Amino acid sequence: MDLTVCLCTHNRPRYVRDCLAGLARQTVSHDRFQTLIVDSGSTPEAHAKLQKLTDANTTLIRLDQPGVSLARNAGAAAAKTRFIAYIDDDAIPDPTWVAAMLHALAKPGPPPAVIGGRILPKWEAPLPPWWPASLRGVLSIIEHQGQGEYRTPALPPKLEPYAANMVVDARLLLQSGGFGGKLGRHGTTLLSDEEVQLAWRLQDAGHSVRYDARIVVHHQIQAARFRPEWLLARLYWQGVSTVLTRKTLGYRTTIWKELPRRLAVALLCAPAAIVPKSSTRFMAPRWRLAYAAGFLKAALSR
């Protein structure tokens, strides 16, 4: 066995079924990878449905305490291979997904600590016309073609790894403290960037953290997210997440450098706050205000 695949879920057995169906269609022999499903505090009914989805190549782990970072760390602790591949429960792997990962891991040179891949949208409903084109990324979409080390000229400067599609050295992950428990989705809280925090921590320690567009999953974008309320909440929590990540990694200087600009944006866009949250009007100033508000709250909090 060459690879452990980790699928973390909370009350979404239907999506898990689709993901497992994609894993069943892999072009490599199934004895080359094992699948771990980490049930992150699902209801008894959902857990029972997950149990029915397991087979000889799939292990189900139950955690009573929900939280995606806890679930991913539990998967790494249970992995029996050096590398663990993370995929979201609502993502469907391309048939060549495992093969592409194994090929990337076998490349000459120092072994990578992290490899992120491409995440293409599989729409449950058309993206509404009011959705800002620049914010496709908040739906965990990565469409860049190419390969290279993150945070170098080989890749776009804002490109980051998402745990919807990434492979990690499990030993290095656990030694570095794992996915941060203060970040990651938990209930209705939309904190994020736990995978970015992990990747930059490992890269700052001298390890290779790469991107490879040949590693592809298809992310089922839920129609329920196509509401102004969800987008504004997502941007608010992204502002919080950005600051928490920088504080954790010791990048505090970058927070104070950016603080005046975020304060100016908040003041300029403040009138947009009178627009009802459910309205699709004036989205440009509203989402900028939401991000700035989250950034400022986290930056000015102890």
Sequence and secondary structure as in RCSB ss.txt:
>XXXX:A:sequence
MDLTVCLCTHNRPRYVRDCLAGLARQTVSHDRFQTLIVDSGSTPEAHAKLQKLTDANTTLIRLDQPGVSLARNAG
AAAAKTRFIAYIDDDAIPDPTWVAAMLHALAKPGPPPAVIGGRILPKWEAPLPPWWPASLRGVLSIIEHQGQGEY
RTPALPPKLEPYAANMVVDARLLLQSGGFGGKLGRHGTTLLSDEEVQLAWRLQDAGHSVRYDARIVVHHQIQAAR
FRPEWLLARLYWQGVSTVLTRKTLGYRTTIWKELPRRLAVALLCAPAAIVPKSSTRFMAPRWRLAYAAGFLKAAL
SR
>XXXX:A:secstr
  EEEEEEESS HHHHHHHHHHHHT SS GGGEEEEEEEES  HHHHHHHHTT  TTEEEEEESS  HHHHHHHH
HHH  SSEEEEEETTEEE TTHHHHHHHHHTSSSS  SEEEEEEEEEESS   TTS GGGGGGGS B    EEET
TSTTS TT    TTEEEEEHHHHHHTT S TTSS BTTB    HHHHHHHHHHHTT  EEEEEEEEEEEEE GGG
 SHHHHHHHHHHHHHHHHHHHHHHT HHHHHHHHHHHHHHHHHHGGGGGS TT  TTHHHHHHHHHHHHHHHHHH
  
